[in-house]
Amino acid sequence: MITVLFPVASPTTDAETGSSLPIELHEVGGRMVFDYALSPFLKLKRMKRLLSVVHGATARSTGLEAALAAESDHLIEIIRLFAHTEGAVCTCLMAADSIDPDQPLIISSLDQVVETDLDEVMDYFEAREADAGVLTFSSRNPKFSYAAIQNGQIVQTAEKRPITHHALAGLYYYKTGALFLKAAQTQIYKRATQFQNQFYLSGTINELVIEGKRVVPYEIRAESYHKFYTPYMLDVYAARLGLKGSMDNRLSQDTKRYVEAFNAGNLEAIENLLDDNVVLNEIRRRKYTGKPAVMGLFADLLGNKKKPPRLEPVLIHASVASSTSVLEFRLEVDGATFEGTDIITWQDGHIRDMQAYVL
């Protein structure tokens, strides 16, 4: 029997809006995020046992524990913690007494969706006699974990550091629970922390590699993996499901936030809307690359005028397919009025690129 473990001791909340509602409880098309996350595991044909480690007080106050029990028809065994841990590895170890040391173990998350057939994944790992396995997809984004692969095996992992283009999709397979338990305990004993001094599950893979174990990757398409860091990513997923209205509205609202910050002369708010690697291209004039350069432009434009400039939106159009909004505007600067268009590309709720056309 396979044990499937979901560590949720510190539910993912929306830092951008300050919402205390865990991402796991947000809804997309009338279904909660964790319901989508559970779906491929409930479809698993092999006999399985589902466990979830939750922070007791938080899970009760937000309703997460009750929702998990109800939506899974009480198939999930809940293990409660009453203190926060130093990462997913520590959280998982709180379920050590419930992990069968002789049976397979899968560890995954309830704030993500993996669109793949898990029975095929298990067949793949078993056919290759893997001691452990991970799902990978192609990316270079530093928000993910990464794996180095040689001759069809994992030889190293790195947290939030793209050492290759093989990103980890947040699902970890161990041939036996004992393999995970030993690797996790070794990682903690060595104080082998990673990003922000946390014990990440990718670190257990390194410990298994050091032990000479066979760790095998299973590659999926990048569009088959959805990690919900913010409600913005939920809108992206909603668009993928054909629920485009939500995403259209999000892009339009983000564009309006930019206009409001500009008209208020709020440089801090503008800065919070910019991606660190933002590019602003004033067509036929000058190109600014990086947040400091772009903020220098806004500081000069908004901070040294007797009369603050005024940006009047004429039309805002959002394109879900390209994560782009088009802002047609009139701009009043020092008594002069200009007309123009900003084509804004958004990434995770931040402006990644702005093409500015002013007539």
N, C-alpha and C positions, 0 to 999 in steps of 0.2 A: 504494500500500500504506500502510495506517495504522500508525503506530508507537504502541504503548500502553506508557506508562512508569509504573512503580510505585516511587516513592522509599521505601525502608525502611531508611535508613541508621541510624536510631535507633529500633529496634523498640519498640512501645508495651508497657510493662510495667505491672504492677499496683502502683502506689505505695501503695495502701491496705493490701495484705497483705505487701508487700515481696517478692513473687514475682519471680524473674528470668526466668520463662518469658514470652516475648513473647505479647501478646494474639493475634497472628496464628496462634500454635500451639495456643491453647486449643481445645477441642472442644465442639461443640454437636450432639447427636444422632449422635455417631460421626464427624462430619466437622470438619476444622479450619477456623478462621475464614477463613484466606486462600483455602480451597477455595470457600467461599460467595462470597467477594469476587471471585474469578476467574471464576465461572460465567457472568455476563452477557457478559464479554469473550470467553470461549471460544465463546459462542453467536453472536458477531458474524459475519455472513455475509461481510462484506468481507474481503479479504486483509489480514492483520495480522501485525505483528511485535511480540512481547512482550519488554520489557526490565524489569529490576528492579535498582536500585542498593541494595546492602546493605553494612552495616558488616562487613567481612570477619571479624574476630575474633569479634564477637558472633554473627554468623550461623552460624559454624562451631560455636562452643561450645554454642549452644542447639539446633543441628540445623535451624535455619530454612532455610539454603541447601540442604541435602540434601532437606528436605521439599518445598521449592518445585520443585526439579528433578524429584523423583519424582512428585509429584501432577500436575504439568503435562506429564508425559511428555517432559520436557526441552525443552519449547517455549519456556520463558522463558530468555532470555540474562541471565546474572548478571554484574553489574559490581561489583567489590569496592572498598570504601574502607577506609582504615586510620586514619582520624581522623574525629571528629565535625564536623559542619558547622553553619553559622549559620541553618539552616532548610531547608525543602523546596526552595526555589528553588536554593540552592547545591548541594543534593544532586542535583537534576535536571541541573544544569549539568555534573556529573561524567560524565554520559552524552552530552555534546555531540557527541563524535566518532561516536556511534552513531545520532544523530537525523538523519534525512534532511531537509535544509532545504527541500526542494520538495514534501514530502508531508505529509498531515494528521498531527497529533499529539494524542493524548489522554493526560492525566496524571491518575492516580487513586491509590487507596490500597488496601492489603490488610488494613486493620483496620476495614473498613466494608462494608456490603452495599447496593447500589442496585438495587431491584427495578423495572426498567423495560427495555423493548426498545431496545437501543442502536442497532440499525439504524434504528428510527423516529426516534431522537434525531438521528442523523447526517443522515437525509433532511430533517429539520426545519431543521437548521443550513444545509445545502447549499441548500435551497429559498429560504432568506432571504439567501443570499450572505453569510453571517456570516464575519467575519475570525476571530472567536473566539466561544465559547459556554460557558455554565455551566448546571448544573442547579440549580434553586431549589425550595424548599418553604417553607411558612408556619411561622414560629416567632418567638419573642422572646428565646430563651435566649442569654445572652451567651457561651456556650461555642462558638458558631458564628461564621462569617463572614457578612457581609450585603452586599446590593447595592441600590442605588437605581436604579429603572427609570423611564424616561420614553419614551413613544411606542414601546414595545416594544423598547427598547435599554437596556443597562447604561450608566449615566453615572458611577457611583462604586461602589467597594467599601470595606468597613471590616472589619478583623479583630477578632473578639471584641467587637464594638460594634454592637448592633441599631439601625442608623440607619433601617431599615424592617422590615417583617415578611418580607422576601424573604431567607431564609437560603440559603447555598450548600451544596450537597450533596457537595462534595469531588470533583467530576469537572470537569476543564477541557479544553475542545476548542480547538485552534488550527488554522486552515486550512492553515498550513504550519509546519514546525519552525522555519523562519527567524523567523517572527513571535514565537514564544516565546523563542528565543535572544536576539533583539534586546531584547525587553521585559525579560527577566531581567537581562541585562547592564546595561541602563539603570537598572533598579531598584537594583542593587548599586552602580553608579557614583555614583548620587545618595544612597547610603546610606539609601534609603527603607525603613527597617525598620518593623516594626509591633509587635504585642504581644510583650513581653519581648525587644525588640531582635532579633527573628528576621525572616528574609525569607520571607514567606508567598506562596503562589501567587496569592492574591487580589490581591496588589500588582502582579503582571504585568498583570492586567486593567486596573488604573488607568493603567499606562503605555500600554497600547493605546488606552484612551479618550483620553488626552492626545494621542496620535498621530492621532486622528480616525478610528480603526478602528471597524468595526461589530461590537459585542459583543451577542449575543442570548441571552436567558434561555430555558430550557425548564423549565416548572414540572411538578413531580411531587407526589404526595400525601405529606404528612409521614410517614405510616405506611409509605411505600415506601423510607424512608432509615433505615439503622441504623448508627450510629457507636459502636464498642465502646471506650469510654474505660476501662471497668473490667469485671471478670467479672460484676458485677451487671447490666450491660447485655446480657451474653451470656444471662443468665437470662431477661431480658425477651424477647429474641429467641427463646429456646427455647420460651417460653410462646406466642409468636405461631405457632410451628411445631407447636404442640399438645403439646409436651414439658413439661407443667405441673409435674411433680414437682420439677424442679430449682428453679424459681422459688418454689414453695411452701416448699421447704426453706430457700432463701436468706432469705425474709421471716421465717420462724420463727427462724432462727439470728440474724438481726439483732435481733429482739425479745429473744431470750435474752441477747444481748450488752448490750442496754440494762438488763435486769434485773440482770445480774451487775455492771455498772458502778455501778448505784444501790446495791446491797447492799454493795459494797466502798467506797462513799463516794468513788469515783474521779471527781472533777469533770472532769478532763482527758479521760477516756474518754467521758464523757457529752457534753462539748462537741464532741468529734470526730464524734459520731453525729448532731449537729444540723446542719441546713441553715442557711445564714446568715440566711435569711428565715423561719425556723421560727415557727409560731404555736402556742401552748399555751393552750387554753381550759379553765379550770376551770369546768365548767357550774354556773350559778347563783352563781358567785363572782366570778371575775376572769379577764380575758384578757391574755395576755402576747404581745407581737409583737416578733420579732427575737431573734437569739442572745443579746445582752447581757441583755435583760430576762428571758429564760427561764433563763439561767444564774444570774441573781440569785435567782430562785426556788429553784433546786436548791441553791445555796450556802447559802441561809437554812435550807432544809429539812434538809440533810445536815451542815451545819457547826456548828450551834448547839444540838445535842442532847446530853444526858448519855449517853443510850443511842442508838446509831445506829438509824434507822428500818429496818424490814425489809419487803421487798416479796416476797410469796410468790405465785408464779404458780399459778392454779387451772386455767386453760385458755388456750392460745394457738391462735388460728385465723388462717390466712393466706388472703387473697383475691387471686389473681393478677389478675383482671379490673380491680380498682381499686387495685392496689399497696398494699393495706391489711392490717394485722394487728390482730387484736382480742385484747387481753390482759385476761383476767379475773383479779383478784388479791385477796389479803388484805394489808392494810398495817398494820403495828404501829408506832405512834408514841407515845413517852412512856407506855407501858403500856396504851394504848388500841388496839383493833383495829377497823379499818374494812374494808368490802368495796367493791369498785368495778370499773370497766371503763375501760381506755384504748383508744381507737380511733386507731391510728397510721397515718398516710399516709406512705409512703416514696417518695423520689425519688433515684435514683442512689446507693442505699445510705445515705441520710441521712434523718432525720426531718424532714419538711416541715410536718406538722400533727399535733397531738395533742389529741383531745377527751377530757378526763378527767372521768369520772363517779364520785363517791365518795358512798356511802350513809351 
